[in-house]
Amino acid sequence: MNIPELQADKLDLIAWITKTEDPDLIEKLKRIQKENIKIPQWQIEEVNKRLTNLDYDPEKAIDFDEMIIGLKEKHGL
């Protein structure tokens, strides 16, 4: 799977999870979330960099829903 496909899949999952009201699914996801998952240092640094950039220039922030729509259109989903 290439990076654009991975990103599109992640966005689809996020949208699907956001809409679900299935309590069994939510409990399964909570158990997965509690697993000991190591976040790579580069990813922590990237998030911190983006948060800092957002503090300096909040006007550059992109609405999440608009971003999802744009990515789906870009990838033909």
mmCIF file of the N, C-alpha and C atoms, coordinates in Angstrom:
data_MODEL
# 
_entry.id   MODEL 
# 
loop_
_atom_site.group_PDB 
_atom_site.id 
_atom_site.type_symbol 
_atom_site.label_atom_id 
_atom_site.label_alt_id 
_atom_site.label_comp_id 
_atom_site.label_asym_id 
_atom_site.label_entity_id 
_atom_site.label_seq_id 
_atom_site.pdbx_PDB_ins_code 
_atom_site.Cartn_x 
_atom_site.Cartn_y 
_atom_site.Cartn_z 
_atom_site.occupancy 
_atom_site.B_iso_or_equiv 
_atom_site.pdbx_formal_charge 
_atom_site.auth_seq_id 
_atom_site.auth_comp_id 
_atom_site.auth_asym_id 
_atom_site.auth_atom_id 
_atom_site.pdbx_PDB_model_num 
ATOM 1   N N  . MET A 1 1  ? 0.861   -1.177 0.000  1.00 0.00 ? 1  MET A N  1 
ATOM 2   C CA . MET A 1 1  ? 0.000   0.000  0.000  1.00 0.00 ? 1  MET A CA 1 
ATOM 3   C C  . MET A 1 1  ? 0.901   1.233  0.000  1.00 0.00 ? 1  MET A C  1 
ATOM 4   N N  . ASN A 1 2  ? 0.637   2.164  -0.891 1.00 0.00 ? 2  ASN A N  1 
ATOM 5   C CA . ASN A 1 2  ? 1.459   3.370  -0.932 1.00 0.00 ? 2  ASN A CA 1 
ATOM 6   C C  . ASN A 1 2  ? 0.912   4.421  0.035  1.00 0.00 ? 2  ASN A C  1 
ATOM 7   N N  . ILE A 1 3  ? 1.673   5.482  0.240  1.00 0.00 ? 3  ILE A N  1 
ATOM 8   C CA . ILE A 1 3  ? 1.313   6.487  1.237  1.00 0.00 ? 3  ILE A CA 1 
ATOM 9   C C  . ILE A 1 3  ? -0.017  7.173  0.936  1.00 0.00 ? 3  ILE A C  1 
ATOM 10  N N  . PRO A 1 4  ? -0.294  7.592  -0.302 1.00 0.00 ? 4  PRO A N  1 
ATOM 11  C CA . PRO A 1 4  ? -1.610  8.205  -0.548 1.00 0.00 ? 4  PRO A CA 1 
ATOM 12  C C  . PRO A 1 4  ? -2.777  7.253  -0.251 1.00 0.00 ? 4  PRO A C  1 
ATOM 13  N N  . GLU A 1 5  ? -2.610  5.972  -0.582 1.00 0.00 ? 5  GLU A N  1 
ATOM 14  C CA . GLU A 1 5  ? -3.673  5.005  -0.281 1.00 0.00 ? 5  GLU A CA 1 
ATOM 15  C C  . GLU A 1 5  ? -3.830  4.844  1.229  1.00 0.00 ? 5  GLU A C  1 
ATOM 16  N N  . LEU A 1 6  ? -2.716  4.796  1.928  1.00 0.00 ? 6  LEU A N  1 
ATOM 17  C CA . LEU A 1 6  ? -2.759  4.674  3.381  1.00 0.00 ? 6  LEU A CA 1 
ATOM 18  C C  . LEU A 1 6  ? -3.470  5.873  3.998  1.00 0.00 ? 6  LEU A C  1 
ATOM 19  N N  . GLN A 1 7  ? -3.123  7.075  3.533  1.00 0.00 ? 7  GLN A N  1 
ATOM 20  C CA . GLN A 1 7  ? -3.759  8.279  4.053  1.00 0.00 ? 7  GLN A CA 1 
ATOM 21  C C  . GLN A 1 7  ? -5.260  8.271  3.764  1.00 0.00 ? 7  GLN A C  1 
ATOM 22  N N  . ALA A 1 8  ? -5.633  7.878  2.568  1.00 0.00 ? 8  ALA A N  1 
ATOM 23  C CA . ALA A 1 8  ? -7.053  7.826  2.208  1.00 0.00 ? 8  ALA A CA 1 
ATOM 24  C C  . ALA A 1 8  ? -7.789  6.803  3.069  1.00 0.00 ? 8  ALA A C  1 
ATOM 25  N N  . ASP A 1 9  ? -7.164  5.645  3.297  1.00 0.00 ? 9  ASP A N  1 
ATOM 26  C CA . ASP A 1 9  ? -7.777  4.620  4.150  1.00 0.00 ? 9  ASP A CA 1 
ATOM 27  C C  . ASP A 1 9  ? -7.951  5.136  5.574  1.00 0.00 ? 9  ASP A C  1 
ATOM 28  N N  . LYS A 1 10 ? -6.940  5.829  6.084  1.00 0.00 ? 10 LYS A N  1 
ATOM 29  C CA . LYS A 1 10 ? -7.036  6.378  7.436  1.00 0.00 ? 10 LYS A CA 1 
ATOM 30  C C  . LYS A 1 10 ? -8.178  7.378  7.533  1.00 0.00 ? 10 LYS A C  1 
ATOM 31  N N  . LEU A 1 11 ? -8.292  8.236  6.534  1.00 0.00 ? 11 LEU A N  1 
ATOM 32  C CA . LEU A 1 11 ? -9.366  9.228  6.551  1.00 0.00 ? 11 LEU A CA 1 
ATOM 33  C C  . LEU A 1 11 ? -10.735 8.574  6.474  1.00 0.00 ? 11 LEU A C  1 
ATOM 34  N N  . ASP A 1 12 ? -10.852 7.537  5.658  1.00 0.00 ? 12 ASP A N  1 
ATOM 35  C CA . ASP A 1 12 ? -12.122 6.803  5.582  1.00 0.00 ? 12 ASP A CA 1 
ATOM 36  C C  . ASP A 1 12 ? -12.468 6.182  6.927  1.00 0.00 ? 12 ASP A C  1 
ATOM 37  N N  . LEU A 1 13 ? -11.464 5.600  7.594  1.00 0.00 ? 13 LEU A N  1 
ATOM 38  C CA . LEU A 1 13 ? -11.697 5.005  8.905  1.00 0.00 ? 13 LEU A CA 1 
ATOM 39  C C  . LEU A 1 13 ? -12.108 6.050  9.935  1.00 0.00 ? 13 LEU A C  1 
ATOM 40  N N  . ILE A 1 14 ? -11.430 7.191  9.916  1.00 0.00 ? 14 ILE A N  1 
ATOM 41  C CA . ILE A 1 14 ? -11.768 8.263  10.858 1.00 0.00 ? 14 ILE A CA 1 
ATOM 42  C C  . ILE A 1 14 ? -13.211 8.706  10.653 1.00 0.00 ? 14 ILE A C  1 
ATOM 43  N N  . ALA A 1 15 ? -13.592 8.909  9.408  1.00 0.00 ? 15 ALA A N  1 
ATOM 44  C CA . ALA A 1 15 ? -14.965 9.334  9.110  1.00 0.00 ? 15 ALA A CA 1 
ATOM 45  C C  . ALA A 1 15 ? -15.966 8.276  9.568  1.00 0.00 ? 15 ALA A C  1 
ATOM 46  N N  . TRP A 1 16 ? -15.648 7.016  9.307  1.00 0.00 ? 16 TRP A N  1 
ATOM 47  C CA . TRP A 1 16 ? -16.543 5.913  9.684  1.00 0.00 ? 16 TRP A CA 1 
ATOM 48  C C  . TRP A 1 16 ? -16.663 5.814  11.203 1.00 0.00 ? 16 TRP A C  1 
ATOM 49  N N  . ILE A 1 17 ? -15.536 5.902  11.905 1.00 0.00 ? 17 ILE A N  1 
ATOM 50  C CA . ILE A 1 17 ? -15.551 5.812  13.370 1.00 0.00 ? 17 ILE A CA 1 
ATOM 51  C C  . ILE A 1 17 ? -16.332 6.977  13.960 1.00 0.00 ? 17 ILE A C  1 
ATOM 52  N N  . THR A 1 18 ? -16.162 8.157  13.386 1.00 0.00 ? 18 THR A N  1 
ATOM 53  C CA . THR A 1 18 ? -16.851 9.348  13.883 1.00 0.00 ? 18 THR A CA 1 
ATOM 54  C C  . THR A 1 18 ? -18.367 9.178  13.823 1.00 0.00 ? 18 THR A C  1 
ATOM 55  N N  . LYS A 1 19 ? -18.847 8.479  12.803 1.00 0.00 ? 19 LYS A N  1 
ATOM 56  C CA . LYS A 1 19 ? -20.291 8.324  12.610 1.00 0.00 ? 19 LYS A CA 1 
ATOM 57  C C  . LYS A 1 19 ? -20.892 7.137  13.359 1.00 0.00 ? 19 LYS A C  1 
ATOM 58  N N  . THR A 1 20 ? -20.056 6.205  13.808 1.00 0.00 ? 20 THR A N  1 
ATOM 59  C CA . THR A 1 20 ? -20.605 4.980  14.393 1.00 0.00 ? 20 THR A CA 1 
ATOM 60  C C  . THR A 1 20 ? -21.235 5.229  15.757 1.00 0.00 ? 20 THR A C  1 
ATOM 61  N N  . GLU A 1 21 ? -22.266 4.479  16.014 1.00 0.00 ? 21 GLU A N  1 
ATOM 62  C CA . GLU A 1 21 ? -22.898 4.483  17.326 1.00 0.00 ? 21 GLU A CA 1 
ATOM 63  C C  . GLU A 1 21 ? -22.982 3.057  17.866 1.00 0.00 ? 21 GLU A C  1 
ATOM 64  N N  . ASP A 1 22 ? -22.206 2.157  17.265 1.00 0.00 ? 22 ASP A N  1 
ATOM 65  C CA . ASP A 1 22 ? -22.180 0.756  17.662 1.00 0.00 ? 22 ASP A CA 1 
ATOM 66  C C  . ASP A 1 22 ? -21.339 0.606  18.928 1.00 0.00 ? 22 ASP A C  1 
ATOM 67  N N  . PRO A 1 23 ? -21.978 0.308  20.069 1.00 0.00 ? 23 PRO A N  1 
ATOM 68  C CA . PRO A 1 23 ? -21.219 0.241  21.325 1.00 0.00 ? 23 PRO A CA 1 
ATOM 69  C C  . PRO A 1 23 ? -20.160 -0.866 21.328 1.00 0.00 ? 23 PRO A C  1 
ATOM 70  N N  . ASP A 1 24 ? -20.420 -1.981 20.660 1.00 0.00 ? 24 ASP A N  1 
ATOM 71  C CA . ASP A 1 24 ? -19.424 -3.051 20.604 1.00 0.00 ? 24 ASP A CA 1 
ATOM 72  C C  . ASP A 1 24 ? -18.173 -2.603 19.856 1.00 0.00 ? 24 ASP A C  1 
ATOM 73  N N  . LEU A 1 25 ? -18.367 -1.921 18.748 1.00 0.00 ? 25 LEU A N  1 
ATOM 74  C CA . LEU A 1 25 ? -17.236 -1.418 17.976 1.00 0.00 ? 25 LEU A CA 1 
ATOM 75  C C  . LEU A 1 25 ? -16.445 -0.394 18.787 1.00 0.00 ? 25 LEU A C  1 
ATOM 76  N N  . ILE A 1 26 ? -17.151 0.490  19.459 1.00 0.00 ? 26 ILE A N  1 
ATOM 77  C CA . ILE A 1 26 ? -16.485 1.509  20.271 1.00 0.00 ? 26 ILE A CA 1 
ATOM 78  C C  . ILE A 1 26 ? -15.652 0.861  21.371 1.00 0.00 ? 26 ILE A C  1 
ATOM 79  N N  . GLU A 1 27 ? -16.180 -0.177 22.006 1.00 0.00 ? 27 GLU A N  1 
ATOM 80  C CA . GLU A 1 27 ? -15.418 -0.879 23.055 1.00 0.00 ? 27 GLU A CA 1 
ATOM 81  C C  . GLU A 1 27 ? -14.187 -1.562 22.471 1.00 0.00 ? 27 GLU A C  1 
ATOM 82  N N  . LYS A 1 28 ? -14.320 -2.178 21.304 1.00 0.00 ? 28 LYS A N  1 
ATOM 83  C CA . LYS A 1 28 ? -13.163 -2.812 20.660 1.00 0.00 ? 28 LYS A CA 1 
ATOM 84  C C  . LYS A 1 28 ? -12.091 -1.779 20.338 1.00 0.00 ? 28 LYS A C  1 
ATOM 85  N N  . LEU A 1 29 ? -12.506 -0.634 19.840 1.00 0.00 ? 29 LEU A N  1 
ATOM 86  C CA . LEU A 1 29 ? -11.558 0.420  19.506 1.00 0.00 ? 29 LEU A CA 1 
ATOM 87  C C  . LEU A 1 29 ? -10.875 0.961  20.769 1.00 0.00 ? 29 LEU A C  1 
ATOM 88  N N  . LYS A 1 30 ? -11.620 1.052  21.854 1.00 0.00 ? 30 LYS A N  1 
ATOM 89  C CA . LYS A 1 30 ? -11.019 1.510  23.101 1.00 0.00 ? 30 LYS A CA 1 
ATOM 90  C C  . LYS A 1 30 ? -9.957  0.524  23.587 1.00 0.00 ? 30 LYS A C  1 
ATOM 91  N N  . ARG A 1 31 ? -10.212 -0.788 23.420 1.00 0.00 ? 31 ARG A N  1 
ATOM 92  C CA . ARG A 1 31 ? -9.218  -1.796 23.824 1.00 0.00 ? 31 ARG A CA 1 
ATOM 93  C C  . ARG A 1 31 ? -7.965  -1.686 22.961 1.00 0.00 ? 31 ARG A C  1 
ATOM 94  N N  . ILE A 1 32 ? -8.156  -1.481 21.668 1.00 0.00 ? 32 ILE A N  1 
ATOM 95  C CA . ILE A 1 32 ? -7.012  -1.320 20.762 1.00 0.00 ? 32 ILE A CA 1 
ATOM 96  C C  . ILE A 1 32 ? -6.211  -0.085 21.164 1.00 0.00 ? 32 ILE A C  1 
ATOM 97  N N  . GLN A 1 33 ? -6.916  0.984  21.486 1.00 0.00 ? 33 GLN A N  1 
ATOM 98  C CA . GLN A 1 33 ? -6.264  2.236  21.850 1.00 0.00 ? 33 GLN A CA 1 
ATOM 99  C C  . GLN A 1 33 ? -5.389  2.066  23.099 1.00 0.00 ? 33 GLN A C  1 
ATOM 100 N N  . LYS A 1 34 ? -5.803  1.206  24.007 1.00 0.00 ? 34 LYS A N  1 
ATOM 101 C CA . LYS A 1 34 ? -5.054  1.012  25.250 1.00 0.00 ? 34 LYS A CA 1 
ATOM 102 C C  . LYS A 1 34 ? -3.822  0.139  25.078 1.00 0.00 ? 34 LYS A C  1 
ATOM 103 N N  . GLU A 1 35 ? -3.696  -0.507 23.925 1.00 0.00 ? 35 GLU A N  1 
ATOM 104 C CA . GLU A 1 35 ? -2.514  -1.330 23.690 1.00 0.00 ? 35 GLU A CA 1 
ATOM 105 C C  . GLU A 1 35 ? -1.280  -0.443 23.736 1.00 0.00 ? 35 GLU A C  1 
ATOM 106 N N  . ASN A 1 36 ? -0.190  -1.019 24.108 1.00 0.00 ? 36 ASN A N  1 
ATOM 107 C CA . ASN A 1 36 ? 1.054   -0.269 24.227 1.00 0.00 ? 36 ASN A CA 1 
ATOM 108 C C  . ASN A 1 36 ? 1.654   -0.043 22.839 1.00 0.00 ? 36 ASN A C  1 
ATOM 109 N N  . ILE A 1 37 ? 1.269   1.055  22.230 1.00 0.00 ? 37 ILE A N  1 
ATOM 110 C CA . ILE A 1 37 ? 1.738   1.383  20.897 1.00 0.00 ? 37 ILE A CA 1 
ATOM 111 C C  . ILE A 1 37 ? 2.782   2.481  21.024 1.00 0.00 ? 37 ILE A C  1 
ATOM 112 N N  . LYS A 1 38 ? 3.966   2.201  20.522 1.00 0.00 ? 38 LYS A N  1 
ATOM 113 C CA . LYS A 1 38 ? 5.068   3.162  20.592 1.00 0.00 ? 38 LYS A CA 1 
ATOM 114 C C  . LYS A 1 38 ? 4.936   4.169  19.451 1.00 0.00 ? 38 LYS A C  1 
ATOM 115 N N  . ILE A 1 39 ? 4.843   5.437  19.804 1.00 0.00 ? 39 ILE A N  1 
ATOM 116 C CA . ILE A 1 39 ? 4.791   6.497  18.799 1.00 0.00 ? 39 ILE A CA 1 
ATOM 117 C C  . ILE A 1 39 ? 6.228   6.906  18.500 1.00 0.00 ? 39 ILE A C  1 
ATOM 118 N N  . PRO A 1 40 ? 6.616   6.842  17.225 1.00 0.00 ? 40 PRO A N  1 
ATOM 119 C CA . PRO A 1 40 ? 7.996   7.204  16.878 1.00 0.00 ? 40 PRO A CA 1 
ATOM 120 C C  . PRO A 1 40 ? 8.304   8.666  17.222 1.00 0.00 ? 40 PRO A C  1 
ATOM 121 N N  . GLN A 1 41 ? 9.538   8.911  17.611 1.00 0.00 ? 41 GLN A N  1 
ATOM 122 C CA . GLN A 1 41 ? 9.947   10.261 17.992 1.00 0.00 ? 41 GLN A CA 1 
ATOM 123 C C  . GLN A 1 41 ? 9.722   11.267 16.871 1.00 0.00 ? 41 GLN A C  1 
ATOM 124 N N  . TRP A 1 42 ? 9.979   10.846 15.620 1.00 0.00 ? 42 TRP A N  1 
ATOM 125 C CA . TRP A 1 42 ? 9.800   11.780 14.495 1.00 0.00 ? 42 TRP A CA 1 
ATOM 126 C C  . TRP A 1 42 ? 8.360   12.243 14.398 1.00 0.00 ? 42 TRP A C  1 
ATOM 127 N N  . GLN A 1 43 ? 7.424   11.334 14.751 1.00 0.00 ? 43 GLN A N  1 
ATOM 128 C CA . GLN A 1 43 ? 6.008   11.688 14.652 1.00 0.00 ? 43 GLN A CA 1 
ATOM 129 C C  . GLN A 1 43 ? 5.622   12.660 15.774 1.00 0.00 ? 43 GLN A C  1 
ATOM 130 N N  . ILE A 1 44 ? 6.161   12.441 16.952 1.00 0.00 ? 44 ILE A N  1 
ATOM 131 C CA . ILE A 1 44 ? 5.920   13.358 18.076 1.00 0.00 ? 44 ILE A CA 1 
ATOM 132 C C  . ILE A 1 44 ? 6.448   14.747 17.718 1.00 0.00 ? 44 ILE A C  1 
ATOM 133 N N  . GLU A 1 45 ? 7.652   14.792 17.153 1.00 0.00 ? 45 GLU A N  1 
ATOM 134 C CA . GLU A 1 45 ? 8.251   16.064 16.768 1.00 0.00 ? 45 GLU A CA 1 
ATOM 135 C C  . GLU A 1 45 ? 7.430   16.766 15.689 1.00 0.00 ? 45 GLU A C  1 
ATOM 136 N N  . GLU A 1 46 ? 6.915   16.002 14.736 1.00 0.00 ? 46 GLU A N  1 
ATOM 137 C CA . GLU A 1 46 ? 6.106   16.593 13.669 1.00 0.00 ? 46 GLU A CA 1 
ATOM 138 C C  . GLU A 1 46 ? 4.821   17.185 14.224 1.00 0.00 ? 46 GLU A C  1 
ATOM 139 N N  . VAL A 1 47 ? 4.170   16.497 15.132 1.00 0.00 ? 47 VAL A N  1 
ATOM 140 C CA . VAL A 1 47 ? 2.937   17.024 15.741 1.00 0.00 ? 47 VAL A CA 1 
ATOM 141 C C  . VAL A 1 47 ? 3.250   18.301 16.516 1.00 0.00 ? 47 VAL A C  1 
ATOM 142 N N  . ASN A 1 48 ? 4.333   18.287 17.280 1.00 0.00 ? 48 ASN A N  1 
ATOM 143 C CA . ASN A 1 48 ? 4.714   19.485 18.037 1.00 0.00 ? 48 ASN A CA 1 
ATOM 144 C C  . ASN A 1 48 ? 5.020   20.658 17.110 1.00 0.00 ? 48 ASN A C  1 
ATOM 145 N N  . LYS A 1 49 ? 5.690   20.390 15.996 1.00 0.00 ? 49 LYS A N  1 
ATOM 146 C CA . LYS A 1 49 ? 6.000   21.433 15.020 1.00 0.00 ? 49 LYS A CA 1 
ATOM 147 C C  . LYS A 1 49 ? 4.711   22.022 14.446 1.00 0.00 ? 49 LYS A C  1 
ATOM 148 N N  . ARG A 1 50 ? 3.768   21.151 14.122 1.00 0.00 ? 50 ARG A N  1 
ATOM 149 C CA . ARG A 1 50 ? 2.503   21.625 13.544 1.00 0.00 ? 50 ARG A CA 1 
ATOM 150 C C  . ARG A 1 50 ? 1.696   22.436 14.555 1.00 0.00 ? 50 ARG A C  1 
ATOM 151 N N  . LEU A 1 51 ? 1.716   22.012 15.812 1.00 0.00 ? 51 LEU A N  1 
ATOM 152 C CA . LEU A 1 51 ? 1.005   22.772 16.847 1.00 0.00 ? 51 LEU A CA 1 
ATOM 153 C C  . LEU A 1 51 ? 1.634   24.146 17.044 1.00 0.00 ? 51 LEU A C  1 
ATOM 154 N N  . THR A 1 52 ? 2.959   24.190 17.007 1.00 0.00 ? 52 THR A N  1 
ATOM 155 C CA . THR A 1 52 ? 3.656   25.472 17.122 1.00 0.00 ? 52 THR A CA 1 
ATOM 156 C C  . THR A 1 52 ? 3.301   26.374 15.948 1.00 0.00 ? 52 THR A C  1 
ATOM 157 N N  . ASN A 1 53 ? 3.319   25.818 14.742 1.00 0.00 ? 53 ASN A N  1 
ATOM 158 C CA . ASN A 1 53 ? 2.953   26.594 13.551 1.00 0.00 ? 53 ASN A CA 1 
ATOM 159 C C  . ASN A 1 53 ? 1.525   27.109 13.649 1.00 0.00 ? 53 ASN A C  1 
ATOM 160 N N  . LEU A 1 54 ? 0.641   26.304 14.199 1.00 0.00 ? 54 LEU A N  1 
ATOM 161 C CA . LEU A 1 54 ? -0.750  26.714 14.359 1.00 0.00 ? 54 LEU A CA 1 
ATOM 162 C C  . LEU A 1 54 ? -0.860  27.881 15.337 1.00 0.00 ? 54 LEU A C  1 
ATOM 163 N N  . ASP A 1 55 ? -0.056  27.842 16.409 1.00 0.00 ? 55 ASP A N  1 
ATOM 164 C CA . ASP A 1 55 ? -0.056  28.956 17.366 1.00 0.00 ? 55 ASP A CA 1 
ATOM 165 C C  . ASP A 1 55 ? 0.376   30.256 16.705 1.00 0.00 ? 55 ASP A C  1 
ATOM 166 N N  . TYR A 1 56 ? 1.367   30.174 15.816 1.00 0.00 ? 56 TYR A N  1 
ATOM 167 C CA . TYR A 1 56 ? 1.885   31.370 15.151 1.00 0.00 ? 56 TYR A CA 1 
ATOM 168 C C  . TYR A 1 56 ? 0.978   31.883 14.041 1.00 0.00 ? 56 TYR A C  1 
ATOM 169 N N  . ASP A 1 57 ? 0.269   30.977 13.380 1.00 0.00 ? 57 ASP A N  1 
ATOM 170 C CA . ASP A 1 57 ? -0.551  31.389 12.238 1.00 0.00 ? 57 ASP A CA 1 
ATOM 171 C C  . ASP A 1 57 ? -1.826  30.555 12.163 1.00 0.00 ? 57 ASP A C  1 
ATOM 172 N N  . PRO A 1 58 ? -2.789  30.812 13.062 1.00 0.00 ? 58 PRO A N  1 
ATOM 173 C CA . PRO A 1 58 ? -4.017  30.005 13.096 1.00 0.00 ? 58 PRO A CA 1 
ATOM 174 C C  . PRO A 1 58 ? -4.867  30.118 11.836 1.00 0.00 ? 58 PRO A C  1 
ATOM 175 N N  . GLU A 1 59 ? -4.661  31.166 11.049 1.00 0.00 ? 59 GLU A N  1 
ATOM 176 C CA . GLU A 1 59 ? -5.435  31.345 9.814  1.00 0.00 ? 59 GLU A CA 1 
ATOM 177 C C  . GLU A 1 59 ? -5.098  30.285 8.770  1.00 0.00 ? 59 GLU A C  1 
ATOM 178 N N  . LYS A 1 60 ? -3.945  29.629 8.916  1.00 0.00 ? 60 LYS A N  1 
ATOM 179 C CA . LYS A 1 60 ? -3.557  28.594 7.959  1.00 0.00 ? 60 LYS A CA 1 
ATOM 180 C C  . LYS A 1 60 ? -4.230  27.252 8.245  1.00 0.00 ? 60 LYS A C  1 
ATOM 181 N N  . ALA A 1 61 ? -4.928  27.156 9.356  1.00 0.00 ? 61 ALA A N  1 
ATOM 182 C CA . ALA A 1 61 ? -5.592  25.903 9.721  1.00 0.00 ? 61 ALA A CA 1 
ATOM 183 C C  . ALA A 1 61 ? -6.657  25.560 8.677  1.00 0.00 ? 61 ALA A C  1 
ATOM 184 N N  . ILE A 1 62 ? -6.811  24.275 8.417  1.00 0.00 ? 62 ILE A N  1 
ATOM 185 C CA . ILE A 1 62 ? -7.781  23.791 7.443  1.00 0.00 ? 62 ILE A CA 1 
ATOM 186 C C  . ILE A 1 62 ? -8.892  23.064 8.193  1.00 0.00 ? 62 ILE A C  1 
ATOM 187 N N  . ASP A 1 63 ? -10.124 23.356 7.836  1.00 0.00 ? 63 ASP A N  1 
ATOM 188 C CA . ASP A 1 63 ? -11.264 22.673 8.428  1.00 0.00 ? 63 ASP A CA 1 
ATOM 189 C C  . ASP A 1 63 ? -11.166 21.173 8.126  1.00 0.00 ? 63 ASP A C  1 
ATOM 190 N N  . PHE A 1 64 ? -11.353 20.340 9.145  1.00 0.00 ? 64 PHE A N  1 
ATOM 191 C CA . PHE A 1 64 ? -11.198 18.894 8.997  1.00 0.00 ? 64 PHE A CA 1 
ATOM 192 C C  . PHE A 1 64 ? -12.127 18.325 7.926  1.00 0.00 ? 64 PHE A C  1 
ATOM 193 N N  . ASP A 1 65 ? -13.390 18.701 7.955  1.00 0.00 ? 65 ASP A N  1 
ATOM 194 C CA . ASP A 1 65 ? -14.346 18.171 6.975  1.00 0.00 ? 65 ASP A CA 1 
ATOM 195 C C  . ASP A 1 65 ? -13.969 18.569 5.556  1.00 0.00 ? 65 ASP A C  1 
ATOM 196 N N  . GLU A 1 66 ? -13.515 19.822 5.393  1.00 0.00 ? 66 GLU A N  1 
ATOM 197 C CA . GLU A 1 66 ? -13.091 20.266 4.068  1.00 0.00 ? 66 GLU A CA 1 
ATOM 198 C C  . GLU A 1 66 ? -11.852 19.492 3.602  1.00 0.00 ? 66 GLU A C  1 
ATOM 199 N N  . MET A 1 67 ? -10.951 19.204 4.530  1.00 0.00 ? 67 MET A N  1 
ATOM 200 C CA . MET A 1 67 ? -9.754  18.444 4.194  1.00 0.00 ? 67 MET A CA 1 
ATOM 201 C C  . MET A 1 67 ? -10.126 17.036 3.724  1.00 0.00 ? 67 MET A C  1 
ATOM 202 N N  . ILE A 1 68 ? -11.046 16.396 4.425  1.00 0.00 ? 68 ILE A N  1 
ATOM 203 C CA . ILE A 1 68 ? -11.487 15.047 4.048  1.00 0.00 ? 68 ILE A CA 1 
ATOM 204 C C  . ILE A 1 68 ? -12.072 15.063 2.636  1.00 0.00 ? 68 ILE A C  1 
ATOM 205 N N  . ILE A 1 69 ? -12.937 16.025 2.378  1.00 0.00 ? 69 ILE A N  1 
ATOM 206 C CA . ILE A 1 69 ? -13.559 16.129 1.056  1.00 0.00 ? 69 ILE A CA 1 
ATOM 207 C C  . ILE A 1 69 ? -12.488 16.331 -0.015 1.00 0.00 ? 69 ILE A C  1 
ATOM 208 N N  . GLY A 1 70 ? -11.549 17.236 0.247  1.00 0.00 ? 70 GLY A N  1 
ATOM 209 C CA . GLY A 1 70 ? -10.477 17.501 -0.718 1.00 0.00 ? 70 GLY A CA 1 
ATOM 210 C C  . GLY A 1 70 ? -9.624  16.273 -0.996 1.00 0.00 ? 70 GLY A C  1 
ATOM 211 N N  . LEU A 1 71 ? -9.275  15.528 0.054  1.00 0.00 ? 71 LEU A N  1 
ATOM 212 C CA . LEU A 1 71 ? -8.462  14.328 -0.142 1.00 0.00 ? 71 LEU A CA 1 
ATOM 213 C C  . LEU A 1 71 ? -9.233  13.260 -0.897 1.00 0.00 ? 71 LEU A C  1 
ATOM 214 N N  . LYS A 1 72 ? -10.492 13.103 -0.597 1.00 0.00 ? 72 LYS A N  1 
ATOM 215 C CA . LYS A 1 72 ? -11.292 12.113 -1.327 1.00 0.00 ? 72 LYS A CA 1 
ATOM 216 C C  . LYS A 1 72 ? -11.395 12.480 -2.793 1.00 0.00 ? 72 LYS A C  1 
ATOM 217 N N  . GLU A 1 73 ? -11.594 13.758 -3.058 1.00 0.00 ? 73 GLU A N  1 
ATOM 218 C CA . GLU A 1 73 ? -11.668 14.188 -4.462 1.00 0.00 ? 73 GLU A CA 1 
ATOM 219 C C  . GLU A 1 73 ? -10.330 13.973 -5.162 1.00 0.00 ? 73 GLU A C  1 
ATOM 220 N N  . LYS A 1 74 ? -9.248  14.289 -4.478 1.00 0.00 ? 74 LYS A N  1 
ATOM 221 C CA . LYS A 1 74 ? -7.912  14.146 -5.042 1.00 0.00 ? 74 LYS A CA 1 
ATOM 222 C C  . LYS A 1 74 ? -7.614  12.701 -5.388 1.00 0.00 ? 74 LYS A C  1 
ATOM 223 N N  . HIS A 1 75 ? -8.097  11.775 -4.567 1.00 0.00 ? 75 HIS A N  1 
ATOM 224 C CA . HIS A 1 75 ? -7.798  10.357 -4.755 1.00 0.00 ? 75 HIS A CA 1 
ATOM 225 C C  . HIS A 1 75 ? -8.947  9.585  -5.392 1.00 0.00 ? 75 HIS A C  1 
ATOM 226 N N  . GLY A 1 76 ? -9.946  10.306 -5.883 1.00 0.00 ? 76 GLY A N  1 
ATOM 227 C CA . GLY A 1 76 ? -11.044 9.669  -6.607 1.00 0.00 ? 76 GLY A CA 1 
ATOM 228 C C  . GLY A 1 76 ? -11.899 8.764  -5.744 1.00 0.00 ? 76 GLY A C  1 
ATOM 229 N N  . LEU A 1 77 ? -12.099 9.121  -4.491 1.00 0.00 ? 77 LEU A N  1 
ATOM 230 C CA . LEU A 1 77 ? -12.903 8.290  -3.592 1.00 0.00 ? 77 LEU A CA 1 
ATOM 231 C C  . LEU A 1 77 ? -14.295 8.855  -3.412 1.00 0.00 ? 77 LEU A C  1 
# 
